[in-house]
Amino acid sequence: MTLMEEAKKGIIGREIKEVAKAEGIDAEIVRRRVAAGKVVIPCNPIHSPKPLGIGKGLRVKVNANIGTSREYINIDEEVEKAKVAIEAGAHAVMDLSTGGNLDETRKRLLEVVNVPFGTVPIYQAAVEAIKKHGAIVDMSEDDMFNAFEKHAKQGVDFTVAHVGITKESVARLKKQHRLIPMVSRGGSIHMAWIIHNGEENPLYKNFDYLLEIAKEYDLTLSLGDGLRSGAIHDSNDRAKLQELLIIGELVEKAREAGVQSMVEGPGHMPLNHIEANIRIMKTVTKEAPYFVLGPLVTDIAPGYDHFVGGIGGAIAGYYGADFLCYVTPAEHLCLPNVEDVRQGVIATRIAAHAADLARGIDLEIDREFSEARRQLNWEKMFSLCIDAEKAREYRQKRLPVEEIKACSMCGRFCAIEIVEKYLGDENV
């Protein structure tokens, strides 16, 4: 049985118990939400990562994307990126590789990643189609499904399936005047295949077969994202909402089959569109977990898109997004390096924690930190902060000239020390 099937039968397995303990909530609540498809725990038994709950009532989680490109191939660096991402606090890692030996890259990464591990199998199907047939659009339906099964057999815990790109959605996309028609690699592959072959997207047409593969390996499906907006101008447009309606139907089919699924979106989006997008998504999918890229709240900050995504992610998390896909400073510019990965994870963890605070989760951590700050207890602050390494680095960069507890910004004019001296315990 899959984890979801066990939950439907009232079984509280090891994974549910561990998630409940980590989140500080009753295991029966987690079981009911897994059974209803409102919480997922991506956990392929072949990989058996540390159980992670994503969804309703749980802390907002962070995913880090890594992977080679056809222009830059270095498996050792990707392994290092994975390690750094986890050390920085990423809750999950995805391999988006398109260059080099993809099977070996995935194998190496699965060996070092002890958190849920995700992939996009259509990338491998596309790479191999070029080798075998000379063009992506000449891949067969079997090529697509074989890629999913290969990844599942290797131990992948969750995979992206762009099932919302259909003949109908492509036809409608042609009629719609989007500033940037499509930015999803996987989505563009399916769109090109549909137009070239004049056939329906196999992953949509034969979704039941995809569910069979997922069920055999207890593979969690991450649905959608093919029509996410790549420009603020295109936010919450008809193309994206139509894809969401299609995915909503398929989420229900996955639940009926006992297969865990989550939904992806929404891309570039101004602040005032985020709440509406998430409310619509949660309604259409009956509260499926929402896996969001960003959202990126402005188009004009390349080099700083980890900040842009952090802003959008915090707001999205507050309104109900469950899983934030990090954005690095290299987004839109180049393949990220190890330091880009670290910065992306930290920025997105800040966003996730900010969202949790606004939802009433982990408030005690900030209170404890503030008490340490009032006491100028630097070691305590470092032990609680999101990036202790960075905080220590800045503290040491310019220590006070005199032997005082304050920092070098204020020195003897430290407001905390002045208040402590003259107000004492009256303010406590």
Contacts in CASP RR format, 6 or more apart in sequence:
PFRMAT RR
TARGET T0000
AUTHOR 0000-0000-0000
METHOD contacts of the structure
MODEL  1
MTLMEEAKKGIIGREIKEVAKAEGIDAEIVRRRVAAGKVVIPCNPIHSPK
PLGIGKGLRVKVNANIGTSREYINIDEEVEKAKVAIEAGAHAVMDLSTGG
NLDETRKRLLEVVNVPFGTVPIYQAAVEAIKKHGAIVDMSEDDMFNAFEK
HAKQGVDFTVAHVGITKESVARLKKQHRLIPMVSRGGSIHMAWIIHNGEE
NPLYKNFDYLLEIAKEYDLTLSLGDGLRSGAIHDSNDRAKLQELLIIGEL
VEKAREAGVQSMVEGPGHMPLNHIEANIRIMKTVTKEAPYFVLGPLVTDI
APGYDHFVGGIGGAIAGYYGADFLCYVTPAEHLCLPNVEDVRQGVIATRI
AAHAADLARGIDLEIDREFSEARRQLNWEKMFSLCIDAEKAREYRQKRLP
VEEIKACSMCGRFCAIEIVEKYLGDENV
1 9 0 8 1.000
2 215 0 8 1.000
2 218 0 8 1.000
2 258 0 8 1.000
2 259 0 8 1.000
2 260 0 8 1.000
3 13 0 8 1.000
3 15 0 8 1.000
3 16 0 8 1.000
3 34 0 8 1.000
3 41 0 8 1.000
3 43 0 8 1.000
3 218 0 8 1.000
3 260 0 8 1.000
4 34 0 8 1.000
4 35 0 8 1.000
4 37 0 8 1.000
4 255 0 8 1.000
4 258 0 8 1.000
4 259 0 8 1.000
4 260 0 8 1.000
5 258 0 8 1.000
6 13 0 8 1.000
7 16 0 8 1.000
7 31 0 8 1.000
7 32 0 8 1.000
7 34 0 8 1.000
7 35 0 8 1.000
8 35 0 8 1.000
8 258 0 8 1.000
10 31 0 8 1.000
10 35 0 8 1.000
11 31 0 8 1.000
12 27 0 8 1.000
12 28 0 8 1.000
12 30 0 8 1.000
12 31 0 8 1.000
14 51 0 8 1.000
15 41 0 8 1.000
15 43 0 8 1.000
15 51 0 8 1.000
16 27 0 8 1.000
16 30 0 8 1.000
16 31 0 8 1.000
16 34 0 8 1.000
16 41 0 8 1.000
16 51 0 8 1.000
17 27 0 8 1.000
18 50 0 8 1.000
18 51 0 8 1.000
19 30 0 8 1.000
19 39 0 8 1.000
19 41 0 8 1.000
19 51 0 8 1.000
19 52 0 8 1.000
19 53 0 8 1.000
19 58 0 8 1.000
20 26 0 8 1.000
20 27 0 8 1.000
20 29 0 8 1.000
20 30 0 8 1.000
21 27 0 8 1.000
22 51 0 8 1.000
22 53 0 8 1.000
23 30 0 8 1.000
23 53 0 8 1.000
23 57 0 8 1.000
23 58 0 8 1.000
23 59 0 8 1.000
25 57 0 8 1.000
25 58 0 8 1.000
30 39 0 8 1.000
30 53 0 8 1.000
33 39 0 8 1.000
33 55 0 8 1.000
33 56 0 8 1.000
33 57 0 8 1.000
34 40 0 8 1.000
34 41 0 8 1.000
34 260 0 8 1.000
36 255 0 8 1.000
36 286 0 8 1.000
36 287 0 8 1.000
37 255 0 8 1.000
37 260 0 8 1.000
37 261 0 8 1.000
37 287 0 8 1.000
37 288 0 8 1.000
37 289 0 8 1.000
38 55 0 8 1.000
38 56 0 8 1.000
38 286 0 8 1.000
38 287 0 8 1.000
38 288 0 8 1.000
38 289 0 8 1.000
39 53 0 8 1.000
39 54 0 8 1.000
39 55 0 8 1.000
39 56 0 8 1.000
39 57 0 8 1.000
39 58 0 8 1.000
39 289 0 8 1.000
40 53 0 8 1.000
40 54 0 8 1.000
40 55 0 8 1.000
40 158 0 8 1.000
40 220 0 8 1.000
40 260 0 8 1.000
40 261 0 8 1.000
40 262 0 8 1.000
40 289 0 8 1.000
41 51 0 8 1.000
41 52 0 8 1.000
41 53 0 8 1.000
41 54 0 8 1.000
41 220 0 8 1.000
41 260 0 8 1.000
42 49 0 8 1.000
42 52 0 8 1.000
42 54 0 8 1.000
42 92 0 8 1.000
42 116 0 8 1.000
42 118 0 8 1.000
42 157 0 8 1.000
42 158 0 8 1.000
42 220 0 8 1.000
42 260 0 8 1.000
43 49 0 8 1.000
43 51 0 8 1.000
43 52 0 8 1.000
43 116 0 8 1.000
43 157 0 8 1.000
43 218 0 8 1.000
43 220 0 8 1.000
44 152 0 8 1.000
44 155 0 8 1.000
44 156 0 8 1.000
44 157 0 8 1.000
44 217 0 8 1.000
44 218 0 8 1.000
44 219 0 8 1.000
45 217 0 8 1.000
45 218 0 8 1.000
46 152 0 8 1.000
46 153 0 8 1.000
46 154 0 8 1.000
46 155 0 8 1.000
46 217 0 8 1.000
47 110 0 8 1.000
47 117 0 8 1.000
47 155 0 8 1.000
47 156 0 8 1.000
47 157 0 8 1.000
49 113 0 8 1.000
49 114 0 8 1.000
49 115 0 8 1.000
49 116 0 8 1.000
49 117 0 8 1.000
49 157 0 8 1.000
50 114 0 8 1.000
50 115 0 8 1.000
52 61 0 8 1.000
52 91 0 8 1.000
52 92 0 8 1.000
52 115 0 8 1.000
52 116 0 8 1.000
53 61 0 8 1.000
54 61 0 8 1.000
54 262 0 8 1.000
54 289 0 8 1.000
54 291 0 8 1.000
54 322 0 8 1.000
54 323 0 8 1.000
55 262 0 8 1.000
55 289 0 8 1.000
55 290 0 8 1.000
55 322 0 8 1.000
55 323 0 8 1.000
56 287 0 8 1.000
56 289 0 8 1.000
56 322 0 8 1.000
57 359 0 8 1.000
58 322 0 8 1.000
59 352 0 8 1.000
59 356 0 8 1.000
59 361 0 8 1.000
59 362 0 8 1.000
60 317 0 8 1.000
60 321 0 8 1.000
60 322 0 8 1.000
60 323 0 8 1.000
60 324 0 8 1.000
60 351 0 8 1.000
60 352 0 8 1.000
60 353 0 8 1.000
60 355 0 8 1.000
60 356 0 8 1.000
61 91 0 8 1.000
61 92 0 8 1.000
61 322 0 8 1.000
61 323 0 8 1.000
61 324 0 8 1.000
61 352 0 8 1.000
62 89 0 8 1.000
62 90 0 8 1.000
62 91 0 8 1.000
62 92 0 8 1.000
62 323 0 8 1.000
62 324 0 8 1.000
62 326 0 8 1.000
62 345 0 8 1.000
62 348 0 8 1.000
62 349 0 8 1.000
62 352 0 8 1.000
63 90 0 8 1.000
63 91 0 8 1.000
63 92 0 8 1.000
63 93 0 8 1.000
63 94 0 8 1.000
63 291 0 8 1.000
63 323 0 8 1.000
63 324 0 8 1.000
63 325 0 8 1.000
63 326 0 8 1.000
64 81 0 8 1.000
64 82 0 8 1.000
64 85 0 8 1.000
64 88 0 8 1.000
64 90 0 8 1.000
64 92 0 8 1.000
64 93 0 8 1.000
64 94 0 8 1.000
64 326 0 8 1.000
64 341 0 8 1.000
64 344 0 8 1.000
64 345 0 8 1.000
65 93 0 8 1.000
65 94 0 8 1.000
65 96 0 8 1.000
65 325 0 8 1.000
65 326 0 8 1.000
66 78 0 8 1.000
66 81 0 8 1.000
66 82 0 8 1.000
66 85 0 8 1.000
66 93 0 8 1.000
66 94 0 8 1.000
66 95 0 8 1.000
66 96 0 8 1.000
66 109 0 8 1.000
66 336 0 8 1.000
66 341 0 8 1.000
67 78 0 8 1.000
67 81 0 8 1.000
67 95 0 8 1.000
67 96 0 8 1.000
67 97 0 8 1.000
67 98 0 8 1.000
67 105 0 8 1.000
67 335 0 8 1.000
68 74 0 8 1.000
68 75 0 8 1.000
68 78 0 8 1.000
68 97 0 8 1.000
68 98 0 8 1.000
68 99 0 8 1.000
68 100 0 8 1.000
68 105 0 8 1.000
68 335 0 8 1.000
69 97 0 8 1.000
69 98 0 8 1.000
69 99 0 8 1.000
69 335 0 8 1.000
70 98 0 8 1.000
70 99 0 8 1.000
70 100 0 8 1.000
71 335 0 8 1.000
72 335 0 8 1.000
73 99 0 8 1.000
73 100 0 8 1.000
75 100 0 8 1.000
75 101 0 8 1.000
75 104 0 8 1.000
75 105 0 8 1.000
75 108 0 8 1.000
77 337 0 8 1.000
77 338 0 8 1.000
78 95 0 8 1.000
78 97 0 8 1.000
78 105 0 8 1.000
78 108 0 8 1.000
78 109 0 8 1.000
79 108 0 8 1.000
79 109 0 8 1.000
79 112 0 8 1.000
80 338 0 8 1.000
81 336 0 8 1.000
81 337 0 8 1.000
81 338 0 8 1.000
81 341 0 8 1.000
82 93 0 8 1.000
82 109 0 8 1.000
82 112 0 8 1.000
82 113 0 8 1.000
83 112 0 8 1.000
84 338 0 8 1.000
84 341 0 8 1.000
84 342 0 8 1.000
84 345 0 8 1.000
85 93 0 8 1.000
85 341 0 8 1.000
85 342 0 8 1.000
85 345 0 8 1.000
86 93 0 8 1.000
86 113 0 8 1.000
86 114 0 8 1.000
86 115 0 8 1.000
88 341 0 8 1.000
88 342 0 8 1.000
88 344 0 8 1.000
88 345 0 8 1.000
88 346 0 8 1.000
88 349 0 8 1.000
88 387 0 8 1.000
89 345 0 8 1.000
89 349 0 8 1.000
90 115 0 8 1.000
90 326 0 8 1.000
90 345 0 8 1.000
90 349 0 8 1.000
91 115 0 8 1.000
91 116 0 8 1.000
92 115 0 8 1.000
92 116 0 8 1.000
92 117 0 8 1.000
92 118 0 8 1.000
92 157 0 8 1.000
92 158 0 8 1.000
92 323 0 8 1.000
93 109 0 8 1.000
93 113 0 8 1.000
93 115 0 8 1.000
93 116 0 8 1.000
93 117 0 8 1.000
93 118 0 8 1.000
94 117 0 8 1.000
94 118 0 8 1.000
94 119 0 8 1.000
94 120 0 8 1.000
94 325 0 8 1.000
95 105 0 8 1.000
95 106 0 8 1.000
95 109 0 8 1.000
95 117 0 8 1.000
95 118 0 8 1.000
95 119 0 8 1.000
96 119 0 8 1.000
96 120 0 8 1.000
96 123 0 8 1.000
97 105 0 8 1.000
97 106 0 8 1.000
97 123 0 8 1.000
98 123 0 8 1.000
98 126 0 8 1.000
98 127 0 8 1.000
98 185 0 8 1.000
99 127 0 8 1.000
102 123 0 8 1.000
102 124 0 8 1.000
102 127 0 8 1.000
103 150 0 8 1.000
103 154 0 8 1.000
106 119 0 8 1.000
106 151 0 8 1.000
106 154 0 8 1.000
106 156 0 8 1.000
107 154 0 8 1.000
109 117 0 8 1.000
110 117 0 8 1.000
110 154 0 8 1.000
110 155 0 8 1.000
110 156 0 8 1.000
116 157 0 8 1.000
116 158 0 8 1.000
116 220 0 8 1.000
117 155 0 8 1.000
117 156 0 8 1.000
117 157 0 8 1.000
117 158 0 8 1.000
118 156 0 8 1.000
118 157 0 8 1.000
118 158 0 8 1.000
118 159 0 8 1.000
118 160 0 8 1.000
118 222 0 8 1.000
119 151 0 8 1.000
119 156 0 8 1.000
119 159 0 8 1.000
119 160 0 8 1.000
120 159 0 8 1.000
120 160 0 8 1.000
120 185 0 8 1.000
120 186 0 8 1.000
121 144 0 8 1.000
121 147 0 8 1.000
121 148 0 8 1.000
121 150 0 8 1.000
121 151 0 8 1.000
121 159 0 8 1.000
121 160 0 8 1.000
121 161 0 8 1.000
122 144 0 8 1.000
122 147 0 8 1.000
122 160 0 8 1.000
122 161 0 8 1.000
122 162 0 8 1.000
122 186 0 8 1.000
122 189 0 8 1.000
122 190 0 8 1.000
123 185 0 8 1.000
123 186 0 8 1.000
123 189 0 8 1.000
124 147 0 8 1.000
124 150 0 8 1.000
124 151 0 8 1.000
125 139 0 8 1.000
125 143 0 8 1.000
125 144 0 8 1.000
125 146 0 8 1.000
125 147 0 8 1.000
126 136 0 8 1.000
126 139 0 8 1.000
126 186 0 8 1.000
126 189 0 8 1.000
128 139 0 8 1.000
128 143 0 8 1.000
128 147 0 8 1.000
129 135 0 8 1.000
129 136 0 8 1.000
129 137 0 8 1.000
129 138 0 8 1.000
129 139 0 8 1.000
129 143 0 8 1.000
130 136 0 8 1.000
132 143 0 8 1.000
133 139 0 8 1.000
136 189 0 8 1.000
136 192 0 8 1.000
136 193 0 8 1.000
137 192 0 8 1.000
137 193 0 8 1.000
137 196 0 8 1.000
137 197 0 8 1.000
138 196 0 8 1.000
139 193 0 8 1.000
141 202 0 8 1.000
141 206 0 8 1.000
144 202 0 8 1.000
144 203 0 8 1.000
145 202 0 8 1.000
145 206 0 8 1.000
145 209 0 8 1.000
145 210 0 8 1.000
145 213 0 8 1.000
148 159 0 8 1.000
148 161 0 8 1.000
148 210 0 8 1.000
148 213 0 8 1.000
148 214 0 8 1.000
148 219 0 8 1.000
149 213 0 8 1.000
151 159 0 8 1.000
152 159 0 8 1.000
152 213 0 8 1.000
152 214 0 8 1.000
152 216 0 8 1.000
152 217 0 8 1.000
152 219 0 8 1.000
153 217 0 8 1.000
155 217 0 8 1.000
156 219 0 8 1.000
157 219 0 8 1.000
157 220 0 8 1.000
158 219 0 8 1.000
158 220 0 8 1.000
158 221 0 8 1.000
158 222 0 8 1.000
158 262 0 8 1.000
159 219 0 8 1.000
159 220 0 8 1.000
159 221 0 8 1.000
159 222 0 8 1.000
160 186 0 8 1.000
160 222 0 8 1.000
160 223 0 8 1.000
160 224 0 8 1.000
160 225 0 8 1.000
160 264 0 8 1.000
161 203 0 8 1.000
161 210 0 8 1.000
161 221 0 8 1.000
161 222 0 8 1.000
161 223 0 8 1.000
161 224 0 8 1.000
162 184 0 8 1.000
162 186 0 8 1.000
162 187 0 8 1.000
162 189 0 8 1.000
162 190 0 8 1.000
162 201 0 8 1.000
162 203 0 8 1.000
162 224 0 8 1.000
162 225 0 8 1.000
162 226 0 8 1.000
163 201 0 8 1.000
163 203 0 8 1.000
163 204 0 8 1.000
163 207 0 8 1.000
163 210 0 8 1.000
163 223 0 8 1.000
163 224 0 8 1.000
163 246 0 8 1.000
163 247 0 8 1.000
163 250 0 8 1.000
164 201 0 8 1.000
164 204 0 8 1.000
164 223 0 8 1.000
164 224 0 8 1.000
164 226 0 8 1.000
164 227 0 8 1.000
164 243 0 8 1.000
164 246 0 8 1.000
164 247 0 8 1.000
164 250 0 8 1.000
165 187 0 8 1.000
165 190 0 8 1.000
165 191 0 8 1.000
165 194 0 8 1.000
165 201 0 8 1.000
165 204 0 8 1.000
165 226 0 8 1.000
165 227 0 8 1.000
165 243 0 8 1.000
166 194 0 8 1.000
166 200 0 8 1.000
166 201 0 8 1.000
166 204 0 8 1.000
166 246 0 8 1.000
167 194 0 8 1.000
167 198 0 8 1.000
167 199 0 8 1.000
167 200 0 8 1.000
167 201 0 8 1.000
168 242 0 8 1.000
169 227 0 8 1.000
169 239 0 8 1.000
169 242 0 8 1.000
169 243 0 8 1.000
169 246 0 8 1.000
170 191 0 8 1.000
170 194 0 8 1.000
170 195 0 8 1.000
172 238 0 8 1.000
172 239 0 8 1.000
172 242 0 8 1.000
173 181 0 8 1.000
173 182 0 8 1.000
173 191 0 8 1.000
173 227 0 8 1.000
173 239 0 8 1.000
176 237 0 8 1.000
176 238 0 8 1.000
176 239 0 8 1.000
178 229 0 8 1.000
178 231 0 8 1.000
178 233 0 8 1.000
178 234 0 8 1.000
178 237 0 8 1.000
178 239 0 8 1.000
179 231 0 8 1.000
179 233 0 8 1.000
179 234 0 8 1.000
180 229 0 8 1.000
180 230 0 8 1.000
180 231 0 8 1.000
180 234 0 8 1.000
182 188 0 8 1.000
182 191 0 8 1.000
182 226 0 8 1.000
182 227 0 8 1.000
183 228 0 8 1.000
183 229 0 8 1.000
183 230 0 8 1.000
184 225 0 8 1.000
184 226 0 8 1.000
184 227 0 8 1.000
184 228 0 8 1.000
186 226 0 8 1.000
187 225 0 8 1.000
187 226 0 8 1.000
187 227 0 8 1.000
190 201 0 8 1.000
190 203 0 8 1.000
190 226 0 8 1.000
193 199 0 8 1.000
193 201 0 8 1.000
194 200 0 8 1.000
194 201 0 8 1.000
199 205 0 8 1.000
203 210 0 8 1.000
204 246 0 8 1.000
204 250 0 8 1.000
207 250 0 8 1.000
207 253 0 8 1.000
208 253 0 8 1.000
208 257 0 8 1.000
210 221 0 8 1.000
211 221 0 8 1.000
211 253 0 8 1.000
211 254 0 8 1.000
211 257 0 8 1.000
211 259 0 8 1.000
213 219 0 8 1.000
214 220 0 8 1.000
214 221 0 8 1.000
214 254 0 8 1.000
214 259 0 8 1.000
215 257 0 8 1.000
215 258 0 8 1.000
215 259 0 8 1.000
218 260 0 8 1.000
219 259 0 8 1.000
220 259 0 8 1.000
220 260 0 8 1.000
220 261 0 8 1.000
220 262 0 8 1.000
221 254 0 8 1.000
221 259 0 8 1.000
221 260 0 8 1.000
221 261 0 8 1.000
221 262 0 8 1.000
222 261 0 8 1.000
222 262 0 8 1.000
222 263 0 8 1.000
222 264 0 8 1.000
222 291 0 8 1.000
223 247 0 8 1.000
223 250 0 8 1.000
223 251 0 8 1.000
223 254 0 8 1.000
223 261 0 8 1.000
223 262 0 8 1.000
223 263 0 8 1.000
223 264 0 8 1.000
224 243 0 8 1.000
224 247 0 8 1.000
224 263 0 8 1.000
224 264 0 8 1.000
224 265 0 8 1.000
225 264 0 8 1.000
225 265 0 8 1.000
225 293 0 8 1.000
226 243 0 8 1.000
226 264 0 8 1.000
227 239 0 8 1.000
227 240 0 8 1.000
227 242 0 8 1.000
227 243 0 8 1.000
228 240 0 8 1.000
228 264 0 8 1.000
228 265 0 8 1.000
228 266 0 8 1.000
228 267 0 8 1.000
228 268 0 8 1.000
228 293 0 8 1.000
229 235 0 8 1.000
229 236 0 8 1.000
229 237 0 8 1.000
229 240 0 8 1.000
229 266 0 8 1.000
229 267 0 8 1.000
229 268 0 8 1.000
229 269 0 8 1.000
230 267 0 8 1.000
230 268 0 8 1.000
230 296 0 8 1.000
230 299 0 8 1.000
231 268 0 8 1.000
231 299 0 8 1.000
232 268 0 8 1.000
232 269 0 8 1.000
232 270 0 8 1.000
232 297 0 8 1.000
232 298 0 8 1.000
232 299 0 8 1.000
234 240 0 8 1.000
234 268 0 8 1.000
235 266 0 8 1.000
235 267 0 8 1.000
235 268 0 8 1.000
235 269 0 8 1.000
235 270 0 8 1.000
235 273 0 8 1.000
235 277 0 8 1.000
236 266 0 8 1.000
236 269 0 8 1.000
236 273 0 8 1.000
236 276 0 8 1.000
236 277 0 8 1.000
240 265 0 8 1.000
240 266 0 8 1.000
241 280 0 8 1.000
244 263 0 8 1.000
244 280 0 8 1.000
244 281 0 8 1.000
244 284 0 8 1.000
244 285 0 8 1.000
245 284 0 8 1.000
247 263 0 8 1.000
247 284 0 8 1.000
247 285 0 8 1.000
248 263 0 8 1.000
248 284 0 8 1.000
248 285 0 8 1.000
248 288 0 8 1.000
250 261 0 8 1.000
251 261 0 8 1.000
251 263 0 8 1.000
251 285 0 8 1.000
251 286 0 8 1.000
251 288 0 8 1.000
252 286 0 8 1.000
254 260 0 8 1.000
254 261 0 8 1.000
255 261 0 8 1.000
261 288 0 8 1.000
262 288 0 8 1.000
262 289 0 8 1.000
262 290 0 8 1.000
262 291 0 8 1.000
262 322 0 8 1.000
262 323 0 8 1.000
263 281 0 8 1.000
263 285 0 8 1.000
263 288 0 8 1.000
263 289 0 8 1.000
263 290 0 8 1.000
263 291 0 8 1.000
264 290 0 8 1.000
264 291 0 8 1.000
264 292 0 8 1.000
264 293 0 8 1.000
265 281 0 8 1.000
265 290 0 8 1.000
265 291 0 8 1.000
265 292 0 8 1.000
265 293 0 8 1.000
265 295 0 8 1.000
266 277 0 8 1.000
266 281 0 8 1.000
266 292 0 8 1.000
266 293 0 8 1.000
266 295 0 8 1.000
267 292 0 8 1.000
267 293 0 8 1.000
267 294 0 8 1.000
267 295 0 8 1.000
267 296 0 8 1.000
268 295 0 8 1.000
268 296 0 8 1.000
268 297 0 8 1.000
268 299 0 8 1.000
269 277 0 8 1.000
269 295 0 8 1.000
269 296 0 8 1.000
269 297 0 8 1.000
269 312 0 8 1.000
270 297 0 8 1.000
270 298 0 8 1.000
271 297 0 8 1.000
271 311 0 8 1.000
271 312 0 8 1.000
271 315 0 8 1.000
274 295 0 8 1.000
274 297 0 8 1.000
274 312 0 8 1.000
274 315 0 8 1.000
274 316 0 8 1.000
274 319 0 8 1.000
275 315 0 8 1.000
275 319 0 8 1.000
277 295 0 8 1.000
278 290 0 8 1.000
278 316 0 8 1.000
278 317 0 8 1.000
278 319 0 8 1.000
278 320 0 8 1.000
278 321 0 8 1.000
279 319 0 8 1.000
281 288 0 8 1.000
281 290 0 8 1.000
282 288 0 8 1.000
282 290 0 8 1.000
282 320 0 8 1.000
289 322 0 8 1.000
289 323 0 8 1.000
290 316 0 8 1.000
290 320 0 8 1.000
290 321 0 8 1.000
290 322 0 8 1.000
290 323 0 8 1.000
291 321 0 8 1.000
291 322 0 8 1.000
291 323 0 8 1.000
291 325 0 8 1.000
292 313 0 8 1.000
292 316 0 8 1.000
292 317 0 8 1.000
292 321 0 8 1.000
292 323 0 8 1.000
292 324 0 8 1.000
292 325 0 8 1.000
293 325 0 8 1.000
293 327 0 8 1.000
294 308 0 8 1.000
294 309 0 8 1.000
294 310 0 8 1.000
294 312 0 8 1.000
294 313 0 8 1.000
294 316 0 8 1.000
294 324 0 8 1.000
294 325 0 8 1.000
294 327 0 8 1.000
295 309 0 8 1.000
295 312 0 8 1.000
295 313 0 8 1.000
295 315 0 8 1.000
295 316 0 8 1.000
296 305 0 8 1.000
296 308 0 8 1.000
296 309 0 8 1.000
296 312 0 8 1.000
296 327 0 8 1.000
296 331 0 8 1.000
297 308 0 8 1.000
297 309 0 8 1.000
297 311 0 8 1.000
297 312 0 8 1.000
297 315 0 8 1.000
298 308 0 8 1.000
301 307 0 8 1.000
301 308 0 8 1.000
302 331 0 8 1.000
302 332 0 8 1.000
302 333 0 8 1.000
303 329 0 8 1.000
303 330 0 8 1.000
303 331 0 8 1.000
303 332 0 8 1.000
303 333 0 8 1.000
304 329 0 8 1.000
305 327 0 8 1.000
305 328 0 8 1.000
305 329 0 8 1.000
305 331 0 8 1.000
305 332 0 8 1.000
306 326 0 8 1.000
306 327 0 8 1.000
306 328 0 8 1.000
306 329 0 8 1.000
306 331 0 8 1.000
306 343 0 8 1.000
306 344 0 8 1.000
306 347 0 8 1.000
306 348 0 8 1.000
307 347 0 8 1.000
308 327 0 8 1.000
309 327 0 8 1.000
309 347 0 8 1.000
309 348 0 8 1.000
309 351 0 8 1.000
310 324 0 8 1.000
310 327 0 8 1.000
310 347 0 8 1.000
310 348 0 8 1.000
310 350 0 8 1.000
310 351 0 8 1.000
311 351 0 8 1.000
312 351 0 8 1.000
313 321 0 8 1.000
313 324 0 8 1.000
313 348 0 8 1.000
313 351 0 8 1.000
313 352 0 8 1.000
313 355 0 8 1.000
314 350 0 8 1.000
314 351 0 8 1.000
314 352 0 8 1.000
314 354 0 8 1.000
314 355 0 8 1.000
314 358 0 8 1.000
315 355 0 8 1.000
316 324 0 8 1.000
316 355 0 8 1.000
317 324 0 8 1.000
317 351 0 8 1.000
317 352 0 8 1.000
317 355 0 8 1.000
317 359 0 8 1.000
318 354 0 8 1.000
318 355 0 8 1.000
318 358 0 8 1.000
318 359 0 8 1.000
320 355 0 8 1.000
321 355 0 8 1.000
324 348 0 8 1.000
324 351 0 8 1.000
324 352 0 8 1.000
325 348 0 8 1.000
326 344 0 8 1.000
326 345 0 8 1.000
326 347 0 8 1.000
326 348 0 8 1.000
327 344 0 8 1.000
327 347 0 8 1.000
327 348 0 8 1.000
328 336 0 8 1.000
328 340 0 8 1.000
328 341 0 8 1.000
328 343 0 8 1.000
328 344 0 8 1.000
329 336 0 8 1.000
329 340 0 8 1.000
329 343 0 8 1.000
329 344 0 8 1.000
330 336 0 8 1.000
330 337 0 8 1.000
330 340 0 8 1.000
346 386 0 8 1.000
346 387 0 8 1.000
346 390 0 8 1.000
349 386 0 8 1.000
350 386 0 8 1.000
353 362 0 8 1.000
353 365 0 8 1.000
353 386 0 8 1.000
356 362 0 8 1.000
357 363 0 8 1.000
357 366 0 8 1.000
365 384 0 8 1.000
368 380 0 8 1.000
368 384 0 8 1.000
369 380 0 8 1.000
369 381 0 8 1.000
369 384 0 8 1.000
369 385 0 8 1.000
372 380 0 8 1.000
372 381 0 8 1.000
372 384 0 8 1.000
373 381 0 8 1.000
373 416 0 8 1.000
374 416 0 8 1.000
376 405 0 8 1.000
376 406 0 8 1.000
376 414 0 8 1.000
376 416 0 8 1.000
376 417 0 8 1.000
378 395 0 8 1.000
378 405 0 8 1.000
381 391 0 8 1.000
382 388 0 8 1.000
382 391 0 8 1.000
382 392 0 8 1.000
382 395 0 8 1.000
385 391 0 8 1.000
395 407 0 8 1.000
398 408 0 8 1.000
399 408 0 8 1.000
400 406 0 8 1.000
400 407 0 8 1.000
400 408 0 8 1.000
400 411 0 8 1.000
401 408 0 8 1.000
402 411 0 8 1.000
402 412 0 8 1.000
404 411 0 8 1.000
404 412 0 8 1.000
404 414 0 8 1.000
404 417 0 8 1.000
405 414 0 8 1.000
405 417 0 8 1.000
406 412 0 8 1.000
406 414 0 8 1.000
406 416 0 8 1.000
406 417 0 8 1.000
407 414 0 8 1.000
419 427 0 8 1.000
END
